[in-house]
Amino acid sequence: MEGTLTLKQNEGCQIQAKAIKTKVKKKLLSHIAKLRYYSDNSAVAVVNSNGNVFGKK
């Protein structure tokens, strides 16, 4: 699921995500311990591995 976040320049925010099951009979894979965060446009915003987002422009 994708979301939208609006930040001003030099403003920061922490995002949180969690894995959910899409099928009741299947269990979550245990080898996927971390979620990955990224920005589609790193010139506008950067995201670190902890989910902290910082606006650049």
mmCIF file of the N, C-alpha and C atoms, coordinates in Angstrom:
data_MODEL
# 
_entry.id   MODEL 
# 
loop_
_atom_site.group_PDB 
_atom_site.id 
_atom_site.type_symbol 
_atom_site.label_atom_id 
_atom_site.label_alt_id 
_atom_site.label_comp_id 
_atom_site.label_asym_id 
_atom_site.label_entity_id 
_atom_site.label_seq_id 
_atom_site.pdbx_PDB_ins_code 
_atom_site.Cartn_x 
_atom_site.Cartn_y 
_atom_site.Cartn_z 
_atom_site.occupancy 
_atom_site.B_iso_or_equiv 
_atom_site.pdbx_formal_charge 
_atom_site.auth_seq_id 
_atom_site.auth_comp_id 
_atom_site.auth_asym_id 
_atom_site.auth_atom_id 
_atom_site.pdbx_PDB_model_num 
ATOM 1   N N  . MET A 1 1  ? 0.846  -1.164  0.000  1.00 0.00 ? 1  MET A N  1 
ATOM 2   C CA . MET A 1 1  ? 0.000  0.000   0.000  1.00 0.00 ? 1  MET A CA 1 
ATOM 3   C C  . MET A 1 1  ? 0.893  1.229   0.000  1.00 0.00 ? 1  MET A C  1 
ATOM 4   N N  . GLU A 1 2  ? 0.567  2.176   -0.821 1.00 0.00 ? 2  GLU A N  1 
ATOM 5   C CA . GLU A 1 2  ? 1.325  3.413   -0.882 1.00 0.00 ? 2  GLU A CA 1 
ATOM 6   C C  . GLU A 1 2  ? 0.553  4.522   -0.205 1.00 0.00 ? 2  GLU A C  1 
ATOM 7   N N  . GLY A 1 3  ? 1.282  5.503   0.291  1.00 0.00 ? 3  GLY A N  1 
ATOM 8   C CA . GLY A 1 3  ? 0.653  6.629   0.939  1.00 0.00 ? 3  GLY A CA 1 
ATOM 9   C C  . GLY A 1 3  ? 1.288  7.925   0.476  1.00 0.00 ? 3  GLY A C  1 
ATOM 10  N N  . THR A 1 4  ? 0.725  9.021   0.910  1.00 0.00 ? 4  THR A N  1 
ATOM 11  C CA . THR A 1 4  ? 1.219  10.337  0.541  1.00 0.00 ? 4  THR A CA 1 
ATOM 12  C C  . THR A 1 4  ? 1.542  11.105  1.809  1.00 0.00 ? 4  THR A C  1 
ATOM 13  N N  . LEU A 1 5  ? 2.664  11.811  1.780  1.00 0.00 ? 5  LEU A N  1 
ATOM 14  C CA . LEU A 1 5  ? 3.099  12.604  2.915  1.00 0.00 ? 5  LEU A CA 1 
ATOM 15  C C  . LEU A 1 5  ? 3.545  13.957  2.383  1.00 0.00 ? 5  LEU A C  1 
ATOM 16  N N  . THR A 1 6  ? 3.082  15.040  2.989  1.00 0.00 ? 6  THR A N  1 
ATOM 17  C CA . THR A 1 6  ? 3.476  16.381  2.577  1.00 0.00 ? 6  THR A CA 1 
ATOM 18  C C  . THR A 1 6  ? 4.321  17.001  3.677  1.00 0.00 ? 6  THR A C  1 
ATOM 19  N N  . LEU A 1 7  ? 5.546  17.403  3.316  1.00 0.00 ? 7  LEU A N  1 
ATOM 20  C CA . LEU A 1 7  ? 6.467  18.032  4.256  1.00 0.00 ? 7  LEU A CA 1 
ATOM 21  C C  . LEU A 1 7  ? 6.981  19.341  3.680  1.00 0.00 ? 7  LEU A C  1 
ATOM 22  N N  . LYS A 1 8  ? 7.316  20.270  4.543  1.00 0.00 ? 8  LYS A N  1 
ATOM 23  C CA . LYS A 1 8  ? 7.977  21.502  4.112  1.00 0.00 ? 8  LYS A CA 1 
ATOM 24  C C  . LYS A 1 8  ? 9.484  21.258  4.091  1.00 0.00 ? 8  LYS A C  1 
ATOM 25  N N  . GLN A 1 9  ? 10.215 22.184  3.499  1.00 0.00 ? 9  GLN A N  1 
ATOM 26  C CA . GLN A 1 9  ? 11.663 22.059  3.427  1.00 0.00 ? 9  GLN A CA 1 
ATOM 27  C C  . GLN A 1 9  ? 12.256 21.995  4.831  1.00 0.00 ? 9  GLN A C  1 
ATOM 28  N N  . ASN A 1 10 ? 13.183 21.077  5.043  1.00 0.00 ? 10 ASN A N  1 
ATOM 29  C CA . ASN A 1 10 ? 13.873 20.836  6.316  1.00 0.00 ? 10 ASN A CA 1 
ATOM 30  C C  . ASN A 1 10 ? 12.950 20.326  7.421  1.00 0.00 ? 10 ASN A C  1 
ATOM 31  N N  . GLU A 1 11 ? 11.762 19.902  7.088  1.00 0.00 ? 11 GLU A N  1 
ATOM 32  C CA . GLU A 1 11 ? 10.840 19.320  8.055  1.00 0.00 ? 11 GLU A CA 1 
ATOM 33  C C  . GLU A 1 11 ? 10.989 17.799  8.013  1.00 0.00 ? 11 GLU A C  1 
ATOM 34  N N  . GLY A 1 12 ? 10.797 17.144  9.133  1.00 0.00 ? 12 GLY A N  1 
ATOM 35  C CA . GLY A 1 12 ? 10.945 15.697  9.186  1.00 0.00 ? 12 GLY A CA 1 
ATOM 36  C C  . GLY A 1 12 ? 9.756  15.017  9.838  1.00 0.00 ? 12 GLY A C  1 
ATOM 37  N N  . CYS A 1 13 ? 9.662  13.717  9.601  1.00 0.00 ? 13 CYS A N  1 
ATOM 38  C CA . CYS A 1 13 ? 8.572  12.925  10.137 1.00 0.00 ? 13 CYS A CA 1 
ATOM 39  C C  . CYS A 1 13 ? 8.999  11.470  10.124 1.00 0.00 ? 13 CYS A C  1 
ATOM 40  N N  . GLN A 1 14 ? 8.494  10.685  11.038 1.00 0.00 ? 14 GLN A N  1 
ATOM 41  C CA . GLN A 1 14 ? 8.773  9.254   11.020 1.00 0.00 ? 14 GLN A CA 1 
ATOM 42  C C  . GLN A 1 14 ? 7.520  8.513   10.583 1.00 0.00 ? 14 GLN A C  1 
ATOM 43  N N  . ILE A 1 15 ? 7.692  7.613   9.613  1.00 0.00 ? 15 ILE A N  1 
ATOM 44  C CA . ILE A 1 15 ? 6.575  6.802   9.153  1.00 0.00 ? 15 ILE A CA 1 
ATOM 45  C C  . ILE A 1 15 ? 6.705  5.406   9.728  1.00 0.00 ? 15 ILE A C  1 
ATOM 46  N N  . GLN A 1 16 ? 5.595  4.753   9.912  1.00 0.00 ? 16 GLN A N  1 
ATOM 47  C CA . GLN A 1 16 ? 5.589  3.391   10.443 1.00 0.00 ? 16 GLN A CA 1 
ATOM 48  C C  . GLN A 1 16 ? 4.806  2.505   9.490  1.00 0.00 ? 16 GLN A C  1 
ATOM 49  N N  . ALA A 1 17 ? 5.281  1.296   9.338  1.00 0.00 ? 17 ALA A N  1 
ATOM 50  C CA . ALA A 1 17 ? 4.598  0.333   8.475  1.00 0.00 ? 17 ALA A CA 1 
ATOM 51  C C  . ALA A 1 17 ? 4.591  -1.015  9.177  1.00 0.00 ? 17 ALA A C  1 
ATOM 52  N N  . LYS A 1 18 ? 3.636  -1.857  8.813  1.00 0.00 ? 18 LYS A N  1 
ATOM 53  C CA . LYS A 1 18 ? 3.632  -3.202  9.347  1.00 0.00 ? 18 LYS A CA 1 
ATOM 54  C C  . LYS A 1 18 ? 3.092  -4.143  8.278  1.00 0.00 ? 18 LYS A C  1 
ATOM 55  N N  . ALA A 1 19 ? 3.543  -5.366  8.318  1.00 0.00 ? 19 ALA A N  1 
ATOM 56  C CA . ALA A 1 19 ? 3.103  -6.375  7.356  1.00 0.00 ? 19 ALA A CA 1 
ATOM 57  C C  . ALA A 1 19 ? 1.782  -6.971  7.818  1.00 0.00 ? 19 ALA A C  1 
ATOM 58  N N  . ILE A 1 20 ? 0.881  -7.142  6.874  1.00 0.00 ? 20 ILE A N  1 
ATOM 59  C CA . ILE A 1 20 ? -0.403 -7.773  7.183  1.00 0.00 ? 20 ILE A CA 1 
ATOM 60  C C  . ILE A 1 20 ? -0.631 -8.926  6.217  1.00 0.00 ? 20 ILE A C  1 
ATOM 61  N N  . LYS A 1 21 ? -1.364 -9.898  6.665  1.00 0.00 ? 21 LYS A N  1 
ATOM 62  C CA . LYS A 1 21 ? -1.667 -11.048 5.828  1.00 0.00 ? 21 LYS A CA 1 
ATOM 63  C C  . LYS A 1 21 ? -2.779 -10.692 4.852  1.00 0.00 ? 21 LYS A C  1 
ATOM 64  N N  . THR A 1 22 ? -2.615 -11.118 3.597  1.00 0.00 ? 22 THR A N  1 
ATOM 65  C CA . THR A 1 22 ? -3.672 -10.897 2.617  1.00 0.00 ? 22 THR A CA 1 
ATOM 66  C C  . THR A 1 22 ? -4.581 -12.113 2.508  1.00 0.00 ? 22 THR A C  1 
ATOM 67  N N  . LYS A 1 23 ? -4.071 -13.262 2.918  1.00 0.00 ? 23 LYS A N  1 
ATOM 68  C CA . LYS A 1 23 ? -4.881 -14.476 2.912  1.00 0.00 ? 23 LYS A CA 1 
ATOM 69  C C  . LYS A 1 23 ? -4.847 -15.078 4.304  1.00 0.00 ? 23 LYS A C  1 
ATOM 70  N N  . VAL A 1 24 ? -5.989 -15.390 4.844  1.00 0.00 ? 24 VAL A N  1 
ATOM 71  C CA . VAL A 1 24 ? -6.113 -15.847 6.224  1.00 0.00 ? 24 VAL A CA 1 
ATOM 72  C C  . VAL A 1 24 ? -5.360 -17.160 6.457  1.00 0.00 ? 24 VAL A C  1 
ATOM 73  N N  . LYS A 1 25 ? -5.375 -18.063 5.507  1.00 0.00 ? 25 LYS A N  1 
ATOM 74  C CA . LYS A 1 25 ? -4.770 -19.375 5.707  1.00 0.00 ? 25 LYS A CA 1 
ATOM 75  C C  . LYS A 1 25 ? -3.250 -19.381 5.578  1.00 0.00 ? 25 LYS A C  1 
ATOM 76  N N  . LYS A 1 26 ? -2.670 -18.326 5.024  1.00 0.00 ? 26 LYS A N  1 
ATOM 77  C CA . LYS A 1 26 ? -1.217 -18.251 4.880  1.00 0.00 ? 26 LYS A CA 1 
ATOM 78  C C  . LYS A 1 26 ? -0.629 -17.474 6.049  1.00 0.00 ? 26 LYS A C  1 
ATOM 79  N N  . LYS A 1 27 ? 0.567  -17.861 6.487  1.00 0.00 ? 27 LYS A N  1 
ATOM 80  C CA . LYS A 1 27 ? 1.215  -17.117 7.564  1.00 0.00 ? 27 LYS A CA 1 
ATOM 81  C C  . LYS A 1 27 ? 2.285  -16.196 6.986  1.00 0.00 ? 27 LYS A C  1 
ATOM 82  N N  . LEU A 1 28 ? 2.658  -15.177 7.759  1.00 0.00 ? 28 LEU A N  1 
ATOM 83  C CA . LEU A 1 28 ? 3.691  -14.256 7.332  1.00 0.00 ? 28 LEU A CA 1 
ATOM 84  C C  . LEU A 1 28 ? 5.028  -14.975 7.281  1.00 0.00 ? 28 LEU A C  1 
ATOM 85  N N  . LEU A 1 29 ? 5.840  -14.612 6.315  1.00 0.00 ? 29 LEU A N  1 
ATOM 86  C CA . LEU A 1 29 ? 7.158  -15.227 6.198  1.00 0.00 ? 29 LEU A CA 1 
ATOM 87  C C  . LEU A 1 29 ? 8.053  -14.725 7.329  1.00 0.00 ? 29 LEU A C  1 
ATOM 88  N N  . SER A 1 30 ? 8.663  -15.632 8.043  1.00 0.00 ? 30 SER A N  1 
ATOM 89  C CA . SER A 1 30 ? 9.468  -15.244 9.208  1.00 0.00 ? 30 SER A CA 1 
ATOM 90  C C  . SER A 1 30 ? 10.834 -14.699 8.814  1.00 0.00 ? 30 SER A C  1 
ATOM 91  N N  . HIS A 1 31 ? 11.294 -14.958 7.595  1.00 0.00 ? 31 HIS A N  1 
ATOM 92  C CA . HIS A 1 31 ? 12.619 -14.478 7.209  1.00 0.00 ? 31 HIS A CA 1 
ATOM 93  C C  . HIS A 1 31 ? 12.604 -13.021 6.743  1.00 0.00 ? 31 HIS A C  1 
ATOM 94  N N  . ILE A 1 32 ? 11.452 -12.410 6.695  1.00 0.00 ? 32 ILE A N  1 
ATOM 95  C CA . ILE A 1 32 ? 11.367 -11.000 6.322  1.00 0.00 ? 32 ILE A CA 1 
ATOM 96  C C  . ILE A 1 32 ? 11.247 -10.188 7.606  1.00 0.00 ? 32 ILE A C  1 
ATOM 97  N N  . ALA A 1 33 ? 12.386 -9.842  8.172  1.00 0.00 ? 33 ALA A N  1 
ATOM 98  C CA . ALA A 1 33 ? 12.392 -9.169  9.468  1.00 0.00 ? 33 ALA A CA 1 
ATOM 99  C C  . ALA A 1 33 ? 12.229 -7.655  9.352  1.00 0.00 ? 33 ALA A C  1 
ATOM 100 N N  . LYS A 1 34 ? 12.723 -7.049  8.256  1.00 0.00 ? 34 LYS A N  1 
ATOM 101 C CA . LYS A 1 34 ? 12.699 -5.597  8.132  1.00 0.00 ? 34 LYS A CA 1 
ATOM 102 C C  . LYS A 1 34 ? 11.871 -5.168  6.936  1.00 0.00 ? 34 LYS A C  1 
ATOM 103 N N  . LEU A 1 35 ? 11.310 -3.998  7.054  1.00 0.00 ? 35 LEU A N  1 
ATOM 104 C CA . LEU A 1 35 ? 10.646 -3.358  5.931  1.00 0.00 ? 35 LEU A CA 1 
ATOM 105 C C  . LEU A 1 35 ? 11.614 -2.348  5.332  1.00 0.00 ? 35 LEU A C  1 
ATOM 106 N N  . ARG A 1 36 ? 11.500 -2.104  4.050  1.00 0.00 ? 36 ARG A N  1 
ATOM 107 C CA . ARG A 1 36 ? 12.389 -1.152  3.384  1.00 0.00 ? 36 ARG A CA 1 
ATOM 108 C C  . ARG A 1 36 ? 11.621 0.107   3.034  1.00 0.00 ? 36 ARG A C  1 
ATOM 109 N N  . TYR A 1 37 ? 12.219 1.237   3.331  1.00 0.00 ? 37 TYR A N  1 
ATOM 110 C CA . TYR A 1 37 ? 11.636 2.536   3.028  1.00 0.00 ? 37 TYR A CA 1 
ATOM 111 C C  . TYR A 1 37 ? 12.451 3.184   1.915  1.00 0.00 ? 37 TYR A C  1 
ATOM 112 N N  . TYR A 1 38 ? 11.777 3.926   1.032  1.00 0.00 ? 38 TYR A N  1 
ATOM 113 C CA . TYR A 1 38 ? 12.500 4.631   -0.016 1.00 0.00 ? 38 TYR A CA 1 
ATOM 114 C C  . TYR A 1 38 ? 11.683 5.826   -0.495 1.00 0.00 ? 38 TYR A C  1 
ATOM 115 N N  . SER A 1 39 ? 12.358 6.726   -1.173 1.00 0.00 ? 39 SER A N  1 
ATOM 116 C CA . SER A 1 39 ? 11.717 7.886   -1.775 1.00 0.00 ? 39 SER A CA 1 
ATOM 117 C C  . SER A 1 39 ? 11.823 7.753   -3.286 1.00 0.00 ? 39 SER A C  1 
ATOM 118 N N  . ASP A 1 40 ? 10.724 8.007   -3.993 1.00 0.00 ? 40 ASP A N  1 
ATOM 119 C CA . ASP A 1 40 ? 10.749 7.976   -5.454 1.00 0.00 ? 40 ASP A CA 1 
ATOM 120 C C  . ASP A 1 40 ? 11.618 9.093   -6.032 1.00 0.00 ? 40 ASP A C  1 
ATOM 121 N N  . ASN A 1 41 ? 11.740 10.189  -5.307 1.00 0.00 ? 41 ASN A N  1 
ATOM 122 C CA . ASN A 1 41 ? 12.505 11.331  -5.785 1.00 0.00 ? 41 ASN A CA 1 
ATOM 123 C C  . ASN A 1 41 ? 13.382 11.840  -4.646 1.00 0.00 ? 41 ASN A C  1 
ATOM 124 N N  . SER A 1 42 ? 14.641 11.407  -4.610 1.00 0.00 ? 42 SER A N  1 
ATOM 125 C CA . SER A 1 42 ? 15.530 11.768  -3.498 1.00 0.00 ? 42 SER A CA 1 
ATOM 126 C C  . SER A 1 42 ? 15.950 13.232  -3.537 1.00 0.00 ? 42 SER A C  1 
ATOM 127 N N  . ALA A 1 43 ? 15.693 13.953  -4.622 1.00 0.00 ? 43 ALA A N  1 
ATOM 128 C CA . ALA A 1 43 ? 15.971 15.386  -4.662 1.00 0.00 ? 43 ALA A CA 1 
ATOM 129 C C  . ALA A 1 43 ? 14.920 16.161  -3.851 1.00 0.00 ? 43 ALA A C  1 
ATOM 130 N N  . VAL A 1 44 ? 13.755 15.569  -3.652 1.00 0.00 ? 44 VAL A N  1 
ATOM 131 C CA . VAL A 1 44 ? 12.666 16.220  -2.923 1.00 0.00 ? 44 VAL A CA 1 
ATOM 132 C C  . VAL A 1 44 ? 12.624 15.769  -1.469 1.00 0.00 ? 44 VAL A C  1 
ATOM 133 N N  . ALA A 1 45 ? 12.828 14.467  -1.223 1.00 0.00 ? 45 ALA A N  1 
ATOM 134 C CA . ALA A 1 45 ? 12.789 13.932  0.147  1.00 0.00 ? 45 ALA A CA 1 
ATOM 135 C C  . ALA A 1 45 ? 13.689 12.711  0.243  1.00 0.00 ? 45 ALA A C  1 
ATOM 136 N N  . VAL A 1 46 ? 14.267 12.513  1.410  1.00 0.00 ? 46 VAL A N  1 
ATOM 137 C CA . VAL A 1 46 ? 15.094 11.329  1.669  1.00 0.00 ? 46 VAL A CA 1 
ATOM 138 C C  . VAL A 1 46 ? 14.496 10.570  2.845  1.00 0.00 ? 46 VAL A C  1 
ATOM 139 N N  . VAL A 1 47 ? 14.696 9.262   2.837  1.00 0.00 ? 47 VAL A N  1 
ATOM 140 C CA . VAL A 1 47 ? 14.187 8.393   3.894  1.00 0.00 ? 47 VAL A CA 1 
ATOM 141 C C  . VAL A 1 47 ? 15.321 7.507   4.361  1.00 0.00 ? 47 VAL A C  1 
ATOM 142 N N  . ASN A 1 48 ? 15.496 7.377   5.679  1.00 0.00 ? 48 ASN A N  1 
ATOM 143 C CA . ASN A 1 48 ? 16.525 6.471   6.172  1.00 0.00 ? 48 ASN A CA 1 
ATOM 144 C C  . ASN A 1 48 ? 15.920 5.108   6.489  1.00 0.00 ? 48 ASN A C  1 
ATOM 145 N N  . SER A 1 49 ? 16.740 4.182   6.921  1.00 0.00 ? 49 SER A N  1 
ATOM 146 C CA . SER A 1 49 ? 16.289 2.801   7.144  1.00 0.00 ? 49 SER A CA 1 
ATOM 147 C C  . SER A 1 49 ? 15.333 2.662   8.320  1.00 0.00 ? 49 SER A C  1 
ATOM 148 N N  . ASN A 1 50 ? 15.217 3.680   9.170  1.00 0.00 ? 50 ASN A N  1 
ATOM 149 C CA . ASN A 1 50 ? 14.289 3.649   10.300 1.00 0.00 ? 50 ASN A CA 1 
ATOM 150 C C  . ASN A 1 50 ? 12.933 4.254   9.969  1.00 0.00 ? 50 ASN A C  1 
ATOM 151 N N  . GLY A 1 51 ? 12.755 4.734   8.730  1.00 0.00 ? 51 GLY A N  1 
ATOM 152 C CA . GLY A 1 51 ? 11.494 5.333   8.334  1.00 0.00 ? 51 GLY A CA 1 
ATOM 153 C C  . GLY A 1 51 ? 11.409 6.826   8.600  1.00 0.00 ? 51 GLY A C  1 
ATOM 154 N N  . ASN A 1 52 ? 12.534 7.484   8.893  1.00 0.00 ? 52 ASN A N  1 
ATOM 155 C CA . ASN A 1 52 ? 12.537 8.921   9.096  1.00 0.00 ? 52 ASN A CA 1 
ATOM 156 C C  . ASN A 1 52 ? 12.619 9.614   7.734  1.00 0.00 ? 52 ASN A C  1 
ATOM 157 N N  . VAL A 1 53 ? 11.641 10.478  7.458  1.00 0.00 ? 53 VAL A N  1 
ATOM 158 C CA . VAL A 1 53 ? 11.560 11.185  6.177  1.00 0.00 ? 53 VAL A CA 1 
ATOM 159 C C  . VAL A 1 53 ? 11.927 12.644  6.406  1.00 0.00 ? 53 VAL A C  1 
ATOM 160 N N  . PHE A 1 54 ? 12.760 13.208  5.505  1.00 0.00 ? 54 PHE A N  1 
ATOM 161 C CA . PHE A 1 54 ? 13.163 14.607  5.604  1.00 0.00 ? 54 PHE A CA 1 
ATOM 162 C C  . PHE A 1 54 ? 12.921 15.288  4.264  1.00 0.00 ? 54 PHE A C  1 
ATOM 163 N N  . GLY A 1 55 ? 12.204 16.417  4.287  1.00 0.00 ? 55 GLY A N  1 
ATOM 164 C CA . GLY A 1 55 ? 11.935 17.182  3.077  1.00 0.00 ? 55 GLY A CA 1 
ATOM 165 C C  . GLY A 1 55 ? 13.151 17.995  2.689  1.00 0.00 ? 55 GLY A C  1 
ATOM 166 N N  . LYS A 1 56 ? 13.491 17.995  1.408  1.00 0.00 ? 56 LYS A N  1 
ATOM 167 C CA . LYS A 1 56 ? 14.640 18.758  0.918  1.00 0.00 ? 56 LYS A CA 1 
ATOM 168 C C  . LYS A 1 56 ? 14.214 19.983  0.119  1.00 0.00 ? 56 LYS A C  1 
ATOM 169 N N  . LYS A 1 57 ? 13.195 19.858  -0.708 1.00 0.00 ? 57 LYS A N  1 
ATOM 170 C CA . LYS A 1 57 ? 12.754 20.981  -1.542 1.00 0.00 ? 57 LYS A CA 1 
ATOM 171 C C  . LYS A 1 57 ? 11.263 21.141  -1.443 1.00 0.00 ? 57 LYS A C  1 
# 
